[in-house]
Amino acid sequence: MAGAAKPYAEVRESVRALCAQFPASYWRELDRGRDYPKAFVDALTKAGFLSALIPEEFGGSGLPLSAAAAILEEVQAAGCNGAACHAQMYMMGTLLRHGNAVQKQKYLPEIAAGKIRLQAFGVTEPTSGTDTLGIATTAKRDGESYVINGQKIWTSRAEHSDLMLLLARTAPKEQVKKRSEGLSVFIIEMREALGKGLAIRPIRTMMNHATTEVFIENLRVPAENLIGEEGQGFRYILSGMNAERILIAAECVGDAKWFIEKASAYAKERSVFSRPIGQNQGVQFPIARAYAQMRAAELMVAEAAGRYQRGEDCGEEANLAKLLTADASWTAANMYVQTHGDFDFAEEYNIERKFRETRLYQVAPISTNLILSYLAEHVLGLPRSY
Ligand SMILES: Cc1cc2nc3c(=O)[nH]c(=O)nc-3n(C[C@H](O)[C@H](O)[C@H](O)COP(=O)(O)OP(=O)(O)OC[C@H]3O[C@@H](n4cnc5c(N)ncnc54)[C@H](O)[C@@H]3O)c2cc1C
């Protein structure tokens, strides 16, 4: 597809070459059984893409966030689905920026070598939804351990991850000065914890996402697995959430590109009334509009990633990137369905699969309303609504 020259051209090319080994039929098969794309995740790991952000001293490539964005964008633009493994990239910041030297030395080389996966992010709970400060899972210090009790929901990839970053309350709400204090982040070694206080139940969803409910009962976690300072976890999670928004925004750009490229090709090739359907402006214009929307949104992803990797405040840009790209991918998805007509609805064209997959990003990892509310209150200074 035309457009400005892209940074990380070689990385992009290698990702595309790898993705070519995982054709649409591979994803369709997995989708039917809601199976985890293990071979794909293993290949990305082996090629070093999932350790792009790990510093070289720990065995990674030490690349900045914009490189991770390029990798995930290409995965989606090739028709694959990075949701099976994107968390390793966006959670990395929490460990890199706030983990201590011992934790980094213990986990990063093994993650970089592909021996273990850091793929599960336990924040959302059934009763609190978007209100992260309202979580009810508690961690109580007991000697050299913390004892954790509670429940998480929508903990994606929990069955396929060795490590989980978990957010829990270490001080009751009434006892903290600021609402955002009293929460802490822990590294949970899942294999060790399973059956000893940790239970996972898969949730079958509209698309193939390997998401789960996680039940935690008297789970003992060594105190050395606390990330940073006790009570400051919300701050650490927030910086991870900005990375998450930027990387998922890059995936949405990739999805939009996939829809636009396929729609353009089909509009040239499909002939009705003895001419290509793409000769009709009623068919051309929605494709052109989707392209314009995607290109504009793509610029905001670059802006947000740049700010993040320079260590600047990027809350506004990360939220804008997520909002604009999720809208762009959804516009492009609808446009493709309209362009392709009846044949969309047949599984074999993969449109319905990509359509279901990209719909998620209007809701998760943060829903559109909450982004608008952030912009209204924190950027435009409008009165707080909640
Ligand atoms: C497939 C999937 C995978 C996920 N993976 C993970 C994961 O790995 N780890 C994790 O921790 N979480 C995960 N999540 C959770 C995800 O981050 C939340 O679903 C998301 O934050 C939105 O939560 P909710 O829809 O339950 O929101 P709710 O808070 O229940 O809100 C429901 C609706 O009300 C609106 N709303 C609520 N409050 C307001 C308000 N004040 N103003 C305006 N509108 C409001 C919301 O925008 C939304 O439309 C996942 C979710 C899904 C569906």
The ligand as an ORCA input file, in Angstrom:
! r2SCAN-3c Opt
* xyz 0 1
  C     -11.532    -10.026     25.207
  C     -11.080     -9.165     26.339
  C      -9.782     -9.268     26.793
  C      -9.353     -8.518     27.888
  N      -8.098     -8.723     28.388
  C      -7.767     -8.161     29.583
  C      -6.549     -8.515     30.250
  O      -5.744     -9.290     29.738
  N      -6.311     -7.989     31.471
  C      -7.182     -7.135     32.072
  O      -6.902     -6.709     33.204
  N      -8.342     -6.775     31.467
  C      -8.646     -7.263     30.252
  N      -9.837     -6.925     29.639
  C     -10.734     -5.993     30.289
  C     -10.808     -4.676     29.567
  O      -9.681     -3.922     29.840
  C     -12.117     -4.031     30.018
  O     -13.091     -4.815     29.386
  C     -12.279     -2.641     29.579
  O     -11.489     -1.839     30.410
  C     -13.707     -2.182     29.687
  O     -14.345     -2.687     30.825
  P     -15.942     -2.934     30.876
  O     -16.529     -2.900     29.502
  O     -16.215     -4.097     31.731
  O     -16.383     -1.627     31.518
  P     -17.496     -1.219     32.537
  O     -16.767     -0.400     33.519
  O     -18.360     -2.321     33.028
  O     -18.360     -0.278     31.609
  C     -19.413     -0.738     30.750
  C     -19.784      0.384     29.794
  O     -20.113      1.564     30.524
  C     -19.303      2.644     30.101
  N     -18.944      3.471     31.278
  C     -18.587      3.052     32.526
  N     -18.330      4.112     33.323
  C     -18.517      5.217     32.556
  C     -18.385      6.613     32.789
  N     -18.016      7.098     33.980
  N     -18.644      7.459     31.769
  C     -19.042      7.005     30.563
  N     -19.179      5.692     30.280
  C     -18.906      4.816     31.251
  C     -18.057      2.008     29.507
  O     -17.460      2.858     28.559
  C     -18.629      0.755     28.864
  O     -19.148      1.099     27.583
  C     -10.253     -7.610     28.511
  C     -11.564     -7.496     28.026
  C     -11.983     -8.256     26.963
  C     -13.411     -8.130     26.500
*
